[in-house]
Amino acid sequence: MTTHEPHRTAPAVPAGTPAGATSPGPQAPLPTPLLLLLAGGAGLSVASLYYNQPLLGAMARDLGASPSAIGAVPTLTQLGYAAGILLFAPLGDRLDRRRVVVAKLAALAVALLGAALAPSAGLLAVAGLAIGLVATAAQDLVPAAAALAPAASRGRTVGSVMTGLLLGILLSRVVSGAAGAHAGWRAVYVGAASAVAGLAFAVALKLPPMPPAARARYGELLASIVRLARDLAPLRRAALAQALLSVAFGGFWSTLALALAGAPFGLGPVAAGAFGLAGAAGAAIAPLAGAAADRRGPEPVIRGGAALAVASFATIALFPGSLGVLVVATVVFDLGVQASLIAHQSIVYGLDPAARGRLNAVLVSAMFLGMAAGAAAASQVFARAGWAGVAALGALAAAAALAVRLAPSRRHDARAGRCIDAATP
């Protein structure tokens, strides 16, 4: 069976690339302890973004803050993460990635401790902004795994690290809610700061040195993010398709609690939180999706994942009052979205090994923009057309993503000056 490798045509070597940067990558699979460290580190880092969500009521009562004032905490945390992805992405391509990760984790531990000690909602929001900026260590660990893995198992390795990242998102709310109920919200942040400090120490000891593949100045690397998106058609295509899937994803999760609270379900926030555990299915299949991308090429995985999302949302739209349909469809669409993300990362990381951090920034930024757009659109659709309307929006967005991946195209690598047949991803 012929596979479609995303890096069939080698990109031009950037100026300033050190000798040996384009030499063949590692051949031996990552040792299991190192893979677990990368996966656990990604999960623990990204979990820092979500600890505050179940604790906002307790925070508001303790600090005497209004709902609008305490609402700035999660808002600034997410904005900090989005900004950190773009601003700090070049660092991993210019500096030793191990040093970047350790520095970010050390800063994250300090920011979490600052949140634990915050005397006011305003300072807590500032701490949230800092947490978001440096929680982007999670986005350094994923390309680090891609760089350390041999090409033949890169998709499987990235999928394993993404499993850790996704589990961090899923379990962070459960852990912080339970711990906060027993020990208070400040104790949650003290515990998180201690865990991240220990993680920084472990990464410093166990992650091998990763010399940079680029020697350009930071400003040049930052500007190169725009050039990469302009020059690499496969990157634009991956970012657009994943952004459209994220519209569906963000719209669903931003309105699910409202839908469950109303007729015919009449369920509360505990039930809405429990639905998040359905996403564990998506996390569980991430390594399988990566392995499938390694064997068959990423395109069938992406198309299959998008098709699952379309079918799931269409089924919810047809049966909006069925709790059983909702549970099953949640598992299936999350599986499809996560499988597509893993396969898209397999494509993107193979485009230019010297720019993996910046390539990842384009893909992840597009994903976050899609989620924000989906949440904004779904809130309006829910008010006018109810839950069935939100499901229809999700089906349309997922169908558009599938159309992007099905459409024939010729990609042009502006740096290499070559057109590449559309048969490759």
PyMOL commands that set and color helices and strands:
alter all, ss='L'
color gray80, all
select helices_A, chain A and resi 32-47+53-63+67-88+91-94+97-117+121-134+137-148+151-183+185-206+218-231+233-261+269-296+298-318+323-349+353-406
alter helices_A, ss='H'
color red, helices_A
select strands_A, chain A and resi 411-413+418-420
alter strands_A, ss='S'
color yellow, strands_A
deselect
rebuild
show_as cartoon
